[in-house]
Amino acid sequence: MEDVDIVRLYKERSELAIEETRAKYGRCLMGVARDILKDERDAEECVNDALLSAWNDVPLSAPDDLKAYLKTLVRNGSLSRLRRDKAAKRIPEGGISPLDELEEVLGEGDVEDKAETAELAAAISGFLRGRKTEERVMFIRRYRFGEDVAFIAGELGVSESKVKMTLKRTRDRLKAHLVKKGFLR
């Protein structure tokens, strides 16, 4: 079923909208949540919460890109849950979020607070526009959607080590760019 048809079902308040969304995007949404949370039950709960949000929001304002909209809902819900779990010291050992990796670039402090500033977001966007497509795709999939390195490698048909090295070099270039722009020292 096409996205426009699914959105129409949401607007009609048909429960079939949820079923069709799960059929088309369920695996992808679970992957996003699982990559962030590393727990199947928590991931499933975040996907369910995202579908409930979609049920409540889509009839009021239909998204242009349903998949991106749903992935953003799942990612935001998963990150909120991760922060809550981390604060409660319930994060599994070795659990590192993509935002923790970016803290190396952005420095100490709360990454979410820094990332909310419009100037920093514009500087990062400008930096990414100047990157090669593959580099930009890897960076966005890892740090915007929280996808696992192995998943990105599989989707792009490259080795995990290539993804890791590309992300490392991109973070280093981003840091230099942000220093040059005056965001970092």
ZIBEL-V556611 format. One line per field, one symbol per residue. phi: phi as a letter, one per 30 degrees, with the letter a starting at -180 (. if undefined). A space follows every 10 residues. Layout:
BEGIN
phi->???
END
This chain:
BEGIN
phi->.deddddddd ddidddeddd ddddbedddd ddddddcibd dddddddddd ddddedcedd bdddbddddd ddeddddddd ddddddddic ddeidbdedd ddddddidjd eddddddddd dddddddddd cdeddddddd ddcccidded ddeddcibdd dddedddddd dddddddddd djdbc
END
